[in-house]
Amino acid sequence: MLKLTIARAGAANPQPPDVAGSDVADVEVWRDHDGTALAYGQIVDGLHWMYLPGLATSFCFGQDVEGVTAFPHGPVREDWILDAYYRTVLPMALQVRGLEVLHASAVLTPRGVVALCAASRTGKSTVAFGLSQRGWPLWADDAVVFETSESGALAIPLPFRTRLRPAAAAFFEQDIEQDIVVAPPRPYLGEEQRVPLATLLILNRMHDESDGAVVRIRQLSSTQAFLDVLAHAHCFSLKDLKRKQSMMHHYLDLVARVPVFEIRFRSGLETLPARLTDISQLISSVG
């Protein structure tokens, strides 16, 4: 795993990207579901920079750079920097180095990792935590890192912290003021640390509830799976044509090797037990 170094207070910290400047086309912006900018990215002299405005911290990494360096722009708690590093920066740094990253939660089954892809606030963390209560250990909360090879698609373990929203935490009778789950450090060491990526689930809320169904499950064709899975891919930039080409190849290889299912469900925590039952049955049969 790439090592994080936090620059000392008073160090010559780089400034955040000038998103209002003339070079705005060179700035990558990652936004929340409501359009709020969560992070900015920029490539300068071959180095990749990410600035997290909510944390007031810049991170620097690159293909030929050992590790990641964090530059706080003021007093910032170290545990907040570490959380942002594992949740947001490390997956992107690994993507820059040739791995791929899905916006997904995941659980570990005897056949491998089952990833649950979804847009923010759809409930992927809630479903993954619910599945963990039914016997499948949590593997990831917000980012699933993987690679494809001749042996198949392999998921790579990273440290993570699970976050449940207050209503979901109350549903599971968890204390929202404490970390729900802190995965033990599982270093990125080599082939023995990789686990097959067994199944991909695309979670979507149901818009047509006229027939009273709570959950609808269907397996996607390779073409539809590629489009739907790619919508949940993390990528630092698509301007590097060579890296973009390899990324497309990896995702085409992924959907050719791994079954992909769409899970449409009726919103509301009252439907969660039915969702968990149907998804559990699917995992038992294919995952």
Secondary structure, DSSP 4 states (H G I P E B T S, - for coil): -PPEEEPPTTS-PPPPP-TTSTTGGG-EEEE-TTS-EEEEEEEETTEEEEEETTTTEEEEE-TTSSSEEEEESS---HHHHHHHIIIIIHHHHHHHTT-EEESEEEEEETTEEEEEE--TTSSHHHHHHHHHTTT--EEESS-EEEEEETTEEEEE----EE---HHHHHHTT--TTS-SEEPPP----SGGG-EEEEEEEEEEE-S--TT--SEEEEEPPHHHHHHHHHTTEE-S-S--HHHHHHHHHHHHHHHHHS-EEEEEE--SGGGHHHHHHHHHHHHHHH-
